[in-house]
């Protein structure tokens, strides 16, 4: 009986281990927030500094996210990102300047634990109450996005 329990525990231990991150130079990528609606956010970042990047497949190189913003990509034009790595956490502060909030500025802090692969989002709702959401993350290939 004890052997069966040990074998079951060993099976779950091996089957539930997390995949190691795929790294190109110092660049890693995470996908967070997978849910029923298949919505998620992808973060490509420098593992030492936390600076955000995107992969330009036409030039086959990683570029700072600010270059995507400067190219007038509609999804980034009204947003500002400040990110850093602190210990084993990637901290991303987002500011959205055009939205439906009364003060027209929406601030969001994303704290991603790179060991437990959990993301915590902290923001104020329309009434000014502090909200927190927790999401799961997975390591992905920075070039392929999966």
Residue pairs with C-beta under 8 A, 6 or more apart in sequence:
18 117
18 139
19 138
19 139
20 139
21 28
21 29
21 47
21 114
21 139
22 28
22 29
22 139
22 140
22 141
22 142
23 47
23 142
24 62
24 142
24 143
25 62
26 46
26 47
26 48
27 44
27 45
27 46
27 47
27 53
27 62
27 142
28 44
28 45
28 47
28 139
28 142
29 42
29 43
29 44
29 45
29 139
29 140
29 141
29 142
29 145
30 42
30 43
30 45
30 90
30 112
30 114
30 117
30 137
30 138
30 139
30 140
31 40
31 41
31 42
31 43
31 137
31 138
31 140
31 145
31 146
32 40
32 41
32 42
32 43
32 110
32 112
32 119
32 135
32 136
32 137
32 138
33 39
33 40
33 41
33 119
33 135
33 136
33 137
34 40
34 135
34 136
34 138
35 135
41 110
42 140
42 145
43 52
43 90
43 92
43 112
44 52
44 53
44 54
44 55
44 62
44 142
45 51
45 52
45 53
45 83
45 85
45 90
46 53
46 85
47 85
48 85
49 84
49 85
50 83
50 84
50 85
50 86
50 90
50 91
50 92
51 64
51 65
51 83
52 64
52 65
52 81
52 83
52 92
53 62
53 63
53 64
53 65
53 142
54 62
54 63
54 65
54 67
54 68
55 61
55 62
55 63
55 142
55 143
55 145
56 62
56 63
57 143
62 142
65 76
65 81
68 76
69 76
69 77
69 79
78 96
78 97
78 98
79 94
79 95
79 96
79 97
80 94
80 95
80 97
81 92
81 93
81 94
82 92
82 93
83 90
83 91
83 92
83 93
84 90
84 91
85 91
88 113
88 114
88 115
89 111
89 112
89 113
89 114
90 110
90 111
90 112
90 114
91 109
91 110
91 111
91 112
92 109
92 110
92 112
93 107
93 108
93 109
93 110
94 106
94 107
94 108
94 109
94 110
95 105
95 106
95 107
95 108
96 105
96 106
96 107
96 108
97 104
97 105
98 104
99 105
99 106
100 126
101 126
102 126
106 123
107 123
107 124
108 121
108 122
108 123
109 121
109 122
109 123
110 119
110 120
110 121
111 119
111 120
111 122
112 118
112 119
112 120
112 137
113 119
113 120
117 136
117 137
117 138
117 139
118 134
118 135
118 136
118 137
119 134
119 135
119 136
119 137
120 132
120 133
120 134
120 135
121 131
121 132
121 133
121 134
121 135
122 130
122 131
122 132
123 130
123 131
124 130
124 131
125 131
140 146
